[in-house]
Amino acid sequence: MILESFPVGPIACNCTILGDENSHEALLVDPGAEAQRIQRRLAELGLTVKQILLTHAHIDHVGAAWTIKQATNAPIFLNENDLELLQMIDTQATWLGIAPPEVGLPDEGLDDGQTVGLEHYPAKVLYTPGHSRGSVCLYFADQKLLLSGDTLFAGSVGRTDLPGGDSSQIIQSIHAKLLPLPDDTTVIPGHGPGTTIGEERIRNPYLRTEI
């Protein structure tokens, strides 16, 4: 497996490339900005994007998705509960003082329990609303890997003060969907350093009190 995660854009969203070194196919998760840089890295790795997966519809996670789709013809997946947030992309751009990126409708949804990903690297969609109404995480069970979007961070959880956010819901989502995962599950969050489920179960101050 080829796995790379690197920050892109003004808010340093972690864009993740997960590739199959045999088939040379790849997943691209949360390409929030810097489309040319992302495409250049995919070319350097010899990978062809088969799916573009968006953990939610905030501008820093979706900003380069449609540009890359135009170049690769890869379908874009997004939970339907974030379509309203996606339609606010111009408003979101004003929050950051940047030009709004080109966006469109996703090609597919990301529903709870759905399987997405590559043939040898499938991921289960975990619906985890709270940061936004349509937030999801992607769990690769065989690799003990979780891409948590902006639901769970190292030592923190996603902010809930933007449209669609709900502070009690995000904690409920984490307790119901993420903390049952094995302690040695590696977590790549939407921003900042990686962690593990076990580390967050013990040390995350937002998760010490059970719901």
C-alpha positions as CSV (number, residue, x, y, z in Angstrom):
1,M,0.0,0.0,0.0
2,I,1.1,3.5,-0.8
3,L,-0.1,6.0,1.8
4,E,0.7,9.7,1.9
5,S,-1.0,12.5,3.8
6,F,0.2,16.1,3.5
7,P,-1.3,19.5,4.3
8,V,-2.7,21.7,1.5
9,G,-4.2,25.1,1.4
10,P,-4.3,28.0,3.8
11,I,-5.8,26.0,6.7
12,A,-3.5,23.0,6.1
13,C,-6.1,20.3,5.4
14,N,-4.6,16.9,5.3
15,C,-5.0,15.5,1.8
16,T,-4.5,11.8,1.7
17,I,-3.4,9.6,-1.2
18,L,-3.9,5.8,-0.7
19,G,-2.7,3.7,-3.6
20,D,-2.3,0.1,-4.7
21,E,1.3,-0.4,-5.9
22,N,0.2,-3.4,-8.0
23,S,-2.8,-2.0,-9.9
24,H,-1.5,1.6,-9.7
25,E,-5.0,2.8,-8.7
26,A,-5.5,5.4,-6.0
27,L,-8.1,7.0,-3.7
28,L,-7.8,10.7,-3.1
29,V,-9.4,11.9,0.2
30,D,-10.1,15.6,0.9
31,P,-8.2,17.4,-1.9
32,G,-8.8,20.8,-0.4
33,A,-6.5,23.0,-2.5
34,E,-3.3,22.9,-4.6
35,A,-4.7,20.7,-7.4
36,Q,-1.5,20.9,-9.5
37,R,0.6,19.8,-6.5
38,I,-1.7,16.9,-5.8
39,Q,-1.7,15.8,-9.4
40,R,2.0,16.1,-9.7
41,R,2.5,13.8,-6.7
42,L,0.1,11.3,-8.1
43,A,2.1,11.3,-11.3
44,E,5.3,10.9,-9.4
45,L,3.8,7.9,-7.7
46,G,2.5,6.4,-10.9
47,L,-1.1,6.4,-9.6
48,T,-4.4,6.9,-11.4
49,V,-7.2,8.3,-9.2
50,K,-10.3,6.0,-9.2
51,Q,-12.3,7.8,-6.5
52,I,-12.3,11.2,-4.8
53,L,-13.7,10.9,-1.3
54,L,-14.8,14.0,0.7
55,T,-15.2,13.6,4.4
56,H,-17.4,16.7,4.5
57,A,-18.1,19.8,2.4
58,H,-16.1,22.6,4.0
59,I,-14.1,24.6,1.5
60,D,-10.7,23.6,2.9
61,H,-11.6,19.9,2.1
62,V,-13.2,20.2,-1.3
63,G,-11.5,23.1,-3.0
64,A,-9.5,21.2,-5.5
65,A,-11.8,18.2,-6.0
66,W,-13.7,19.3,-9.1
67,T,-10.5,20.5,-10.8
68,I,-8.9,17.1,-10.2
69,K,-12.1,15.4,-11.4
70,Q,-11.9,17.3,-14.7
71,A,-8.3,16.0,-15.2
72,T,-8.9,12.4,-14.1
73,N,-12.6,11.6,-14.7
74,A,-12.7,10.2,-11.2
75,P,-16.1,10.3,-9.5
76,I,-16.6,12.4,-6.4
77,F,-18.3,11.0,-3.3
78,L,-19.9,13.1,-0.6
79,N,-22.6,12.4,2.0
80,E,-25.9,14.0,0.8
81,N,-26.5,15.7,4.1
82,D,-23.7,18.2,3.2
83,L,-25.1,19.2,-0.1
84,E,-26.5,22.4,1.4
85,L,-23.1,23.2,2.8
86,L,-21.5,22.6,-0.6
87,Q,-24.0,25.1,-2.1
88,M,-22.7,27.7,0.3
89,I,-19.2,27.5,-1.2
90,D,-19.2,31.2,-2.1
91,T,-20.1,32.1,1.5
92,Q,-17.4,29.8,2.8
93,A,-14.9,31.5,0.6
94,T,-15.7,34.8,2.2
95,W,-14.9,33.3,5.6
96,L,-11.3,32.8,4.4
97,G,-11.1,35.8,2.1
98,I,-10.3,33.7,-1.0
99,A,-11.9,33.2,-4.4
100,P,-14.5,30.5,-4.4
101,P,-13.4,27.3,-6.2
102,E,-15.4,25.6,-8.9
103,V,-17.7,22.9,-7.5
104,G,-20.6,20.8,-8.7
105,L,-22.8,18.0,-7.5
106,P,-21.1,14.9,-6.3
107,D,-21.4,11.7,-8.4
108,E,-22.1,9.4,-5.5
109,G,-23.1,9.5,-1.9
110,L,-21.3,8.3,1.2
111,D,-23.8,6.5,3.4
112,D,-23.2,4.8,6.7
113,G,-22.0,1.3,6.3
114,Q,-21.2,1.7,2.6
115,T,-18.1,0.2,1.2
116,V,-15.9,2.4,-1.0
117,G,-12.2,2.3,-2.0
118,L,-10.0,0.0,-4.0
119,E,-10.4,-3.7,-4.6
120,H,-7.6,-4.6,-2.2
121,Y,-8.1,-1.6,0.1
122,P,-11.8,-1.3,0.8
123,A,-13.1,1.3,3.3
124,K,-16.2,1.3,5.4
125,V,-18.1,4.6,5.6
126,L,-18.8,5.7,9.2
127,Y,-21.4,8.5,9.3
128,T,-20.3,10.8,12.1
129,P,-22.4,14.1,12.0
130,G,-21.5,16.9,14.4
131,H,-18.8,18.9,12.7
132,S,-21.2,19.2,9.8
133,R,-24.5,17.4,9.0
134,G,-22.8,15.2,6.5
135,S,-19.5,14.4,8.1
136,V,-18.1,10.9,7.6
137,C,-15.0,8.9,8.5
138,L,-13.4,6.2,6.4
139,Y,-12.3,3.0,8.1
140,F,-9.9,0.6,6.5
141,A,-10.2,-2.4,8.8
142,D,-7.5,-4.6,7.3
143,Q,-5.0,-1.8,7.5
144,K,-6.3,-0.6,11.0
145,L,-6.5,2.9,9.5
146,L,-9.1,5.6,10.1
147,L,-9.4,8.8,8.1
148,S,-11.4,10.9,10.5
149,G,-11.9,14.1,8.6
150,D,-12.7,16.9,11.0
151,T,-14.6,14.7,13.5
152,L,-11.6,13.5,15.6
153,F,-8.2,15.2,16.1
154,A,-5.2,14.4,18.2
155,G,-6.3,15.7,21.6
156,S,-9.4,17.4,20.3
157,V,-12.6,17.2,18.2
158,G,-13.9,19.1,15.3
159,R,-15.3,22.6,15.8
160,T,-19.1,22.9,15.9
161,D,-19.7,26.6,15.6
162,L,-20.2,26.6,11.8
163,P,-23.4,25.9,9.9
164,G,-24.6,22.3,10.5
165,G,-22.4,21.9,13.6
166,D,-23.7,20.3,16.8
167,S,-21.4,19.9,19.8
168,S,-23.4,17.1,21.5
169,Q,-23.8,15.2,18.2
170,I,-20.1,15.1,17.4
171,I,-19.3,13.6,20.8
172,Q,-22.1,11.0,20.3
173,S,-20.8,10.2,16.9
174,I,-17.3,9.6,18.2
175,H,-18.4,7.4,21.1
176,A,-20.8,5.4,18.9
177,K,-18.7,5.0,15.8
178,L,-15.0,5.6,16.5
179,L,-14.2,4.6,20.0
180,P,-15.4,1.0,19.4
181,L,-12.5,0.6,16.9
182,P,-9.4,-1.2,18.0
183,D,-7.0,0.8,20.1
184,D,-4.1,0.3,17.6
185,T,-6.1,1.9,14.8
186,T,-4.0,4.6,13.3
187,V,-6.0,7.9,12.9
188,I,-5.2,10.4,10.1
189,P,-7.3,13.5,10.9
190,G,-8.3,16.3,8.7
191,H,-5.8,18.6,10.2
192,G,-2.7,18.2,12.4
193,P,-0.7,15.2,13.5
194,G,-1.9,11.6,13.5
195,T,-2.8,9.6,16.5
196,T,-4.5,6.3,17.5
197,I,-7.9,5.4,18.8
198,G,-6.3,4.1,22.0
199,E,-4.4,7.3,22.6
200,E,-7.6,9.4,22.1
201,R,-9.6,7.1,24.4
202,I,-7.1,7.7,27.2
203,R,-5.9,11.3,26.7
204,N,-8.5,13.3,24.7
205,P,-10.1,15.7,27.2
206,Y,-13.3,15.9,25.2
207,L,-13.9,12.1,25.4
208,R,-13.2,11.3,29.1
209,T,-16.9,11.5,30.1
210,E,-19.1,8.8,28.6
211,I,-22.4,10.0,27.1
